[in-house]
Amino acid sequence: MTDDAVDDALIARRNRRIEAVRAQDRAEGRAEGALRGRAETVLAVLAARGVAVGAADRQRILAERDAAQLERWAARAATCATAGALFAV
């Protein structure tokens, strides 16, 4: 039996361990998607306000994995005059 066939059989039988791994993968995917959405919101607010965002700043925003930091940036994006001001402490 090949590895794929074993995997398929375990999935078909809803193996408890396999289901736990799949559930964890789904949760991680949702969390990653939520972070990406927050980062894109920051960029959208800046774009709507006409604030220029360079490639490095864009990458920094998209790479951020701290949800609280993204929320702070989203609030600042509504009022900052420059992308640099978004990151000011």
Backbone as a ProteinNet text record, in pm:
[ID]
protein_1_A
[PRIMARY]
MTDDAVDDALIARRNRRIEAVRAQDRAEGRAEGALRGRAETVLAVLAARGVAVGAADRQRILAERDAAQLERWAARAATCATAGALFAV
[TERTIARY]
85.2	0	89.8	61	141.7	103.5	191.4	161.7	30.4	7.1	-117.2	-239.4	-228.7	-341.2	-368.7	-263	-279.2	-345.2	-294.4	-353.1	-501	-531.2	-670	-759.3	-707.9	-786.2	-810.6	-709.3	-724.3	-821.3	-813	-904.2	-1047.4	-1063.6	-1196.8	-1259.9	-1178.2	-1229.5	-1238.8	-1203.7	-1207.7	-1125.6	-1002	-908.4	-892.8	-899.4	-897.5	-771.9	-657.6	-532.9	-528.4	-569.4	-571.5	-668.7	-785.2	-884.1	-831.7	-756	-698.9	-597.3	-515.7	-417.1	-488.3	-589.2	-664.8	-732.8	-787.9	-852.6	-751.1	-632.8	-527.6	-484.5	-469.6	-432.9	-538.2	-665.7	-773	-768.6	-746.8	-740.7	-623.2	-509.1	-392.9	-418.4	-486.8	-520	-614.1	-712.8	-805.2	-731.8	-643.2	-567.7	-477.4	-412.5	-326.4	-409.1	-525.9	-613.5	-662.2	-690.1	-734.5	-623.5	-500.6	-387.5	-366.7	-375.6	-359.1	-467.8	-590.2	-700.7	-678.3	-627.3	-598.1	-490	-385.8	-277.6	-330.4	-414.8	-470.8	-563.4	-629.9	-713.4	-627.9	-514.3	-422.4	-382.1	-343.1	-301.7	-417.2	-537	-653.4	-687.3	-679.2	-707.9	-604.9	-477.9	-373.1	-395.5	-428.7	-452.3	-572.5	-678.8	-799.7	-772.9	-680.2	-646.7	-537.6	-484.6	-381.5	-242.6	-220.8	-89.2	-4.2	108.5	197.9	264.4	270.2	333.7	439.1	564.9	673.5	673.6	752.7	758.4	802.5	901.8	951.3	844.8	773.9	668.1	551.7	518.5	411.5	446.7	571.7	616	614.7	654.4	652.9	510.9	416.9	276.7	225.9	250.4	201.6	270.3	391.9	466.5	434	365.8	336.9	245.9	281.1	203.8	145	155	98.3	-34.1	-144.4	-277.3	-296.1	-244.7	-258.9	-184.7	-67.3	9.4	-66.1	-124.1	-201.6	-322.2	-384.5	-497.7	-451.2	-336.4	-283	-253.4	-192.7	-162.9	-289.9	-392.4	-519.2	-576.5	-568.7	-617.9	-533.8	-402.5	-313.3	-329.3	-359.9	-374.6	-484	-580.1	-691.4	-649.6	-535.9	-498	-356	-268.4	-127.9	-112	-12.6	13.1	108.5	191.6	287.7	290.3	339.6	352	450.1	553.1	649.5	584.8	488.3	419.5	336	297.9	223.3	303.9	435.4	523	578.5	557	609.9	547.1	628.5	579.7	508.9
-117.6	0	123.9	219.8	341.3	436	533.3	632.3	704.3	739.5	808.5	722.6	593.9	504.4	492.9	489.6	485.1	614.9	727.3	856.3	860.5	820.3	821.4	734.2	618.1	527.6	589.1	651.6	715	832.7	909.1	1022.6	971.9	871.8	816.8	762.6	709.1	654.5	762	885.7	998.9	968.9	923.3	892	1013.6	990	1097.7	1185.3	1123.9	1201	1281	1218	1287.4	1405	1384.6	1492	1606	1573.8	1678.1	1761.9	1696.4	1769.2	1856.1	1801.7	1879	1999.4	1981.6	2092.6	2200.7	2158	2254.7	2330.3	2260.2	2325.2	2428.1	2392.3	2485.6	2608.9	2589.7	2702.5	2794.1	2733.9	2814.3	2891.1	2828.2	2894.9	3012.4	2994.5	3104.8	3219.7	3187.8	3291.5	3367.6	3295	3358.2	3448	3400.1	3480.1	3605.9	3596.4	3713.5	3817.7	3772.5	3865.9	3932.1	3853.2	3908.2	4012.4	3982.8	4076.8	4207.2	4198	4320.5	4402.5	4335.1	4405.3	4472.8	4403.4	4461.3	4578.3	4574.8	4686.7	4810.3	4791.7	4904.1	4965	4881.6	4930.6	4997.8	4943.6	5001.9	5139.2	5154.2	5284.5	5386.9	5348	5440.5	5478.2	5380.9	5408.2	5499.2	5475.9	5557.6	5702.4	5720.4	5855.5	5918.8	5846.1	5899.6	5900.7	5821.2	5813.5	5713.4	5760.3	5673.5	5572.2	5448.6	5340.7	5276.7	5284.2	5223.7	5072.5	5008.2	4862.2	4805.9	4867.6	4816.9	4830.5	4944.4	4963.4	4867.5	4848.7	4754.6	4614.2	4573.5	4440.6	4428.7	4534.9	4532.2	4511.8	4581.9	4569.3	4428.1	4376.7	4243.1	4131.7	4155.8	4053.7	4052.5	4156.4	4165.9	4051.2	3988	3874.7	3901.1	4024.2	4061.8	4134	4068.6	4124.6	4259.2	4274	4400.5	4512.6	4481.4	4582.2	4622.5	4527.7	4559.9	4646.9	4622.3	4706	4848.8	4863.1	4998.2	5069.2	4996.2	5057.1	5093.3	5012.7	5043.9	5174.6	5193.8	5318	5436.5	5417.8	5527.2	5557.4	5454.6	5473.2	5573.6	5586.8	5680.4	5825.7	5850.8	5990	6026.3	5929.8	5963.2	6030.3	6117.7	6190.3	6114.6	6027	5949.7	5805.1	5717	5577	5565	5647.7	5645.8	5678.2	5768	5805.1	5689.3	5599.2	5480.8	5399	5392.3	5308.8	5382.6	5513.9	5591.4	5545	5542.7	5496.7	5606.4
0	0	0	-85.6	-91.4	21.8	47.2	151.6	122.9	-2.8	-38.2	-9.1	-36.3	-11	138.5	217.9	363.2	411	361.7	397.7	360.5	238.9	192.1	281	320.1	404.3	542.5	599.3	731	725.1	618.4	601.1	583.2	501.4	476.1	604.1	692.2	818.4	926.2	889.3	982.4	1108	1082.1	1189.7	1280.8	1409.1	1508.9	1496.3	1481.4	1470.1	1340.2	1232.9	1103.2	1110	1167.7	1179.5	1266.5	1371.3	1457.3	1380.5	1300.9	1220	1116.6	1053.4	954.1	1018.2	1138.7	1208.7	1244	1287.6	1320	1194.3	1083.7	958	915.3	931.1	895.3	985.1	1114.5	1208.5	1174.9	1143.3	1106.4	977.6	883.9	758.1	779.2	867.3	897.5	965.2	1058	1128.2	1031.1	942.9	842.4	750.2	711.3	625.4	695.2	824.3	900	908.2	931.1	935.2	799.4	694.6	559.9	531.5	574.8	555.7	630.4	753.3	829.4	760	712.5	643	516.1	442.5	320.8	352.9	467.7	510.4	534.6	600.8	624.3	490.5	396.3	264.2	191	202.8	135	191.4	322.2	383.5	337.3	338.3	291.3	145.3	62	-80.4	-99.4	-25.6	-38.1	1.3	93.4	138.8	53.3	-43.5	-131.7	-69.7	33.8	98.4	20.4	-30.1	-107.2	-15.5	-63.5	12.4	-76.5	-34.1	-109.5	-95.2	-178.6	-178.7	-43.7	18.9	147.9	256.1	259	358.2	333	206.9	171.1	219.2	194.8	236.8	388.7	458.3	604.9	658.1	598.5	640.7	613.6	494.6	458.2	537.1	584	658	807.2	855.9	1000	1044.5	1155.3	1206.5	1344.6	1391.4	1521	1494.8	1530.1	1503.6	1572.5	1693.8	1766.3	1694.1	1640.7	1565.6	1440.5	1371.1	1250.6	1284.6	1398.1	1440.9	1469.6	1534.6	1560	1428.7	1335.3	1205.7	1131.2	1142.5	1075.4	1129.3	1261	1320.9	1274.7	1272.6	1228.6	1080	1000.7	855.9	824.1	913	890.7	905.4	971.6	998.8	958.7	932.4	905.7	769	762.7	638.3	546.6	604.4	527.7	576.4	493.1	535.5	650.4	652.5	761.1	895.1	894.8	1017.8	1072.2	986	1027	1127.1	1106.7	1188.9	1310.8	1320.3	1432.1	1562.8	1663.6	1794.7	1868.6
[MASK]
+++++++++++++++++++++++++++++++++++++++++++++++++++++++++++++++++++++++++++++++++++++++++

